[in-house]
């Protein structure tokens, strides 16, 4: 299809095919499944690696795990920003300005980690 509405027709056809596929898949599931599935003994029990469960089902998580996960994400994002900077760095006209911008960016992150260190957020005990 071509013309102004050609891309919309393609999108509409794709949506129609996806809806038909969805309806056919769920219809086949409804037709082919057993009417009353078996419920053998032990099917709905908790399973922990072949061992009987011990204790309750509520476990308290330390907030320290979330702090370390957040710091990991923060520095992973920093690495994502450092890669394009390193690619652009050697192009003409980007030298000193890009070094200053990245220096400010890394300095702000370093201040954040220094603040966390001084507040003993990174202490495990």
Secondary structure per residue as TSV (DSSP state, phi and psi in degrees):
chain	resnum	aa	ss	phi	psi
A	1	X	-	360.0	144.8
A	2	X	-	-136.6	175.4
A	3	X	S	99.3	-174.7
A	4	X	T	-66.6	-43.0
A	5	X	T	-91.7	2.6
A	6	X	H	-61.3	-41.9
A	7	X	H	-69.2	-33.0
A	8	X	H	-70.7	-35.1
A	9	X	H	-65.8	-40.4
A	10	X	H	-63.1	-43.2
A	11	X	H	-63.5	-43.1
A	12	X	H	-63.3	-41.0
A	13	X	H	-64.2	-40.8
A	14	X	H	-63.6	-42.5
A	15	X	H	-63.7	-41.1
A	16	X	H	-63.7	-43.4
A	17	X	H	-63.4	-40.0
A	18	X	H	-67.7	-38.3
A	19	X	H	-66.8	-42.4
A	20	X	H	-63.2	-42.3
A	21	X	H	-61.0	-43.1
A	22	X	H	-60.4	-47.4
A	23	X	H	-66.2	-41.7
A	24	X	H	-65.5	-41.5
A	25	X	H	-64.8	-45.6
A	26	X	H	-70.4	-32.5
A	27	X	H	-65.9	-42.8
A	28	X	H	-63.7	-38.0
A	29	X	H	-62.4	-43.8
A	30	X	H	-66.7	-36.4
A	31	X	H	-75.5	-41.2
A	32	X	H	-86.9	-16.1
A	33	X	S	-76.2	157.5
A	34	X	-	-68.8	148.1
A	35	X	S	-68.3	-42.7
A	36	X	S	-127.7	95.0
A	37	X	-	-61.8	149.3
A	38	X	-	-68.8	145.9
A	39	X	-	-127.7	76.1
A	40	X	-	-67.5	159.0
A	41	X	T	-63.3	137.3
A	42	X	T	89.5	-2.0
A	43	X	T	-66.6	-35.4
A	44	X	T	-100.5	14.5
A	45	X	S	-83.9	155.2
A	46	X	-	-70.0	141.1
A	47	X	-	-125.9	123.5
A	48	X	B	-125.6	89.2
A	49	X	T	52.5	37.0
A	50	X	T	82.7	-0.2
A	51	X	B	-109.7	145.0
A	52	X	-	-62.4	138.7
A	53	X	-	-61.1	142.6
A	54	X	-	-119.8	132.2
A	55	X	S	83.5	-172.1
A	56	X	-	-83.7	-178.1
A	57	X	S	-98.4	7.7
A	58	X	-	-113.4	127.5
A	59	X	-	-128.4	135.9
A	60	X	-	-88.9	133.3
A	61	X	-	-104.8	140.4
A	62	X	-	-73.8	141.5
A	63	X	H	-67.8	-21.7
A	64	X	H	-60.2	-33.7
A	65	X	H	-60.7	-41.5
A	66	X	H	-69.6	-35.0
A	67	X	H	-64.4	-45.5
A	68	X	H	-66.6	-37.6
A	69	X	H	-64.9	-41.3
A	70	X	H	-64.1	-42.6
A	71	X	H	-64.6	-37.2
A	72	X	H	-62.0	-46.6
A	73	X	H	-62.0	-41.6
A	74	X	H	-58.7	-47.4
A	75	X	H	-77.7	-22.9
A	76	X	H	-68.5	-39.5
A	77	X	H	-65.5	-37.4
A	78	X	H	-60.7	-42.2
A	79	X	H	-63.8	-35.6
A	80	X	H	-65.2	-36.2
A	81	X	H	-76.9	-27.6
A	82	X	H	-72.2	-31.1
A	83	X	H	-65.1	-52.1
A	84	X	H	-62.4	-33.2
A	85	X	H	-61.9	-42.3
A	86	X	H	-68.1	-28.2
A	87	X	H	-73.4	-38.7
A	88	X	H	-81.9	-21.0
A	89	X	T	-54.9	-41.5
A	90	X	T	-84.9	-1.1
A	91	X	S	-74.4	151.1
A	92	X	T	-64.7	136.7
A	93	X	T	90.0	-1.6
A	94	X	-	-112.1	-2.6
A	95	X	H	-55.5	-78.1
A	96	X	H	-70.5	-35.9
A	97	X	H	-65.0	-44.5
A	98	X	H	-68.5	-33.8
A	99	X	H	-64.8	-41.7
A	100	X	H	-65.7	-44.8
A	101	X	H	-61.1	-46.0
A	102	X	H	-70.2	-32.3
A	103	X	H	-62.5	-42.2
A	104	X	H	-64.4	-42.9
A	105	X	H	-61.4	-47.6
A	106	X	H	-69.2	-34.4
A	107	X	H	-65.2	-39.8
A	108	X	H	-63.7	-42.4
A	109	X	H	-65.8	-38.7
A	110	X	H	-65.8	-38.2
A	111	X	H	-63.2	-38.7
A	112	X	H	-63.4	-44.8
A	113	X	H	-69.7	-34.6
A	114	X	H	-65.1	-40.4
A	115	X	H	-63.0	-44.2
A	116	X	H	-63.5	-38.2
A	117	X	H	-65.9	-43.7
A	118	X	H	-67.6	-30.1
A	119	X	T	-85.0	4.8
A	120	X	T	60.1	30.1
A	121	X	T	-71.6	-29.7
A	122	X	T	-88.3	0.4
A	123	X	-	-78.2	127.8
A	124	X	-	-79.9	-28.9
A	125	X	-	-86.7	360.0
